Amino acid sequence: MKKILLFIGSLLVVVNALAVSADEVREKYDLLEYEYQELEAQEEAKYQDAKNRAGIAKDELTKQRALYAQISTKTKEIKSIKKGNELAGQYAELAARYEEGLKALDAQIKVNEKVLAEFDKIEAIKNPKVKEEVKKEPKTKEKKEKDTKKKPAKK
């Protein structure tokens, strides 16, 4: 009888120890799950921030490209003024200042293109289907120009 009671007592101790360790495992799992959800929330917040910055960059880029075209046209117009004109020197200086503006604007365009390219990478990681579309599209104005130069003219 003592052996049976001793066996039952030992069995209860083992069962109790297993129950405690199962609770500890559950608590650790719950903590890990919480950390995972926090990381997902942080990732989503960063994604939304990048998406907002990309939207702003895209809008700015559209405006900047239109302004670039406008300034380029004006610069060409000013440069075409005849040298025989008595104000030709002043026109040349003005054209040089326009070209400086074009360079500064080009630098801003490149910054916005970089923001968009970085967002495209983030989007491709987050949504793999978009990745294929991003690969197919030229990313910058220069690449588009190079692509059109390489293609032979259709008759």
C-alpha positions as CSV (number, residue, x, y, z in Angstrom):
1,M,0.0,0.0,0.0
2,K,2.9,2.3,0.9
3,K,4.4,1.7,-2.5
4,I,1.1,2.6,-4.3
5,L,0.8,5.8,-2.3
6,L,4.4,6.6,-2.9
7,F,3.9,5.9,-6.6
8,I,0.8,8.1,-6.8
9,G,2.6,10.9,-4.9
10,S,5.5,10.8,-7.3
11,L,3.1,10.7,-10.2
12,L,1.3,13.8,-8.9
13,V,4.6,15.7,-8.5
14,V,5.6,14.8,-12.1
15,V,2.2,15.9,-13.4
16,N,2.3,19.1,-11.4
17,A,5.8,19.9,-12.7
18,L,4.7,19.3,-16.3
19,A,1.7,21.6,-15.8
20,V,3.9,24.4,-14.5
21,S,6.3,24.0,-17.4
22,A,3.4,24.0,-19.9
23,D,2.2,27.3,-18.4
24,E,5.7,28.7,-18.6
25,V,5.9,27.7,-22.3
26,R,2.6,29.3,-22.9
27,E,3.7,32.5,-21.3
28,K,6.9,32.6,-23.3
29,Y,4.8,32.0,-26.5
30,D,2.4,34.8,-25.6
31,L,5.4,37.1,-25.1
32,L,6.9,36.1,-28.4
33,E,3.6,36.6,-30.1
34,Y,3.3,40.1,-28.6
35,E,6.8,41.0,-29.8
36,Y,6.0,39.7,-33.3
37,Q,2.8,41.9,-33.4
38,E,4.8,44.9,-32.3
39,L,7.4,44.4,-35.0
40,E,4.6,44.0,-37.6
41,A,3.1,47.3,-36.4
42,Q,6.4,49.0,-36.6
43,E,7.0,47.6,-40.1
44,E,3.5,48.8,-41.2
45,A,4.2,52.3,-39.8
46,K,7.5,52.5,-41.7
47,Y,5.8,51.3,-44.9
48,Q,3.0,53.9,-44.6
49,D,5.6,56.6,-43.9
50,A,7.6,55.5,-47.0
51,K,4.4,55.4,-49.0
52,N,3.5,58.9,-48.0
53,R,7.0,60.2,-48.8
54,A,6.8,58.5,-52.2
55,G,3.5,60.1,-52.9
56,I,4.8,63.5,-52.1
57,A,8.0,62.8,-54.1
58,K,5.9,61.7,-57.1
59,D,3.8,64.9,-57.0
60,E,6.9,67.0,-56.7
61,L,8.6,65.1,-59.5
62,T,5.7,65.8,-61.8
63,K,5.9,69.6,-61.1
64,Q,9.7,69.6,-61.2
65,R,9.8,67.9,-64.6
66,A,7.3,70.4,-66.0
67,L,9.4,73.2,-64.7
68,Y,12.5,71.7,-66.0
69,A,11.0,71.5,-69.5
70,Q,9.8,75.1,-69.2
71,I,13.3,76.4,-68.1
72,S,15.0,74.3,-70.8
73,T,12.9,75.9,-73.4
74,K,13.5,79.4,-72.1
75,T,17.3,78.7,-71.9
76,K,17.4,77.6,-75.5
77,E,15.4,80.7,-76.5
78,I,17.8,83.0,-74.7
79,K,20.8,81.3,-76.1
80,S,19.5,81.6,-79.6
81,I,19.5,85.4,-79.4
82,K,22.0,86.8,-82.0
83,K,25.4,87.8,-80.8
84,G,25.1,91.0,-82.8
85,N,22.5,92.2,-80.3
86,E,23.8,94.9,-78.1
87,L,22.5,93.1,-75.0
88,A,24.0,89.7,-76.1
89,G,26.4,89.6,-73.1
90,Q,23.6,90.1,-70.6
91,Y,21.5,87.4,-72.4
92,A,24.5,85.1,-72.1
93,E,24.8,85.7,-68.4
94,L,21.0,85.2,-68.0
95,A,21.3,81.9,-69.9
96,A,24.1,80.8,-67.6
97,R,21.9,81.5,-64.5
98,Y,19.1,79.6,-66.1
99,E,21.5,76.6,-66.6
100,E,22.5,76.8,-62.9
101,G,18.8,76.7,-62.0
102,L,18.5,73.6,-64.3
103,K,21.4,71.9,-62.5
104,A,19.8,72.6,-59.1
105,L,16.4,71.4,-60.3
106,D,18.0,68.3,-61.8
107,A,19.6,67.5,-58.4
108,Q,16.2,67.8,-56.8
109,I,14.6,65.6,-59.4
110,K,17.3,62.9,-58.8
111,V,16.5,63.0,-55.0
112,N,12.8,62.5,-55.7
113,E,13.6,59.7,-58.2
114,K,15.7,58.0,-55.5
115,V,12.8,58.2,-53.0
116,L,10.5,56.6,-55.5
117,A,13.1,53.9,-56.4
118,E,13.5,53.1,-52.7
119,F,9.8,52.8,-52.2
120,D,9.5,50.6,-55.3
121,K,12.0,48.2,-53.6
122,I,10.0,48.3,-50.3
123,E,6.8,47.7,-52.3
124,A,8.4,44.8,-54.2
125,I,9.4,43.1,-50.9
126,K,6.0,43.7,-49.3
127,N,4.0,42.8,-52.4
128,P,5.9,40.4,-54.6
129,K,3.4,40.7,-57.5
130,V,4.3,44.4,-57.7
131,K,7.9,43.4,-58.0
132,E,7.4,42.0,-61.5
133,E,5.7,45.2,-62.6
134,V,8.5,47.3,-61.2
135,K,11.1,45.3,-63.1
136,K,9.3,46.0,-66.4
137,E,9.0,49.7,-66.0
138,P,11.9,52.1,-66.6
139,K,12.5,54.0,-63.3
140,T,14.0,57.3,-64.5
141,K,13.7,59.8,-67.2
142,E,17.2,59.0,-68.4
143,K,16.5,55.3,-68.8
144,K,13.3,56.1,-70.8
145,E,15.4,58.3,-73.1
146,K,18.1,55.7,-73.5
147,D,15.4,53.0,-74.3
148,T,13.8,55.2,-77.0
149,K,17.2,55.9,-78.6
150,K,18.1,52.2,-78.8
151,K,14.8,51.2,-80.5
152,P,14.9,51.5,-84.3
153,A,12.2,53.6,-85.8
154,K,9.2,51.8,-87.2
155,K,8.1,52.5,-90.7
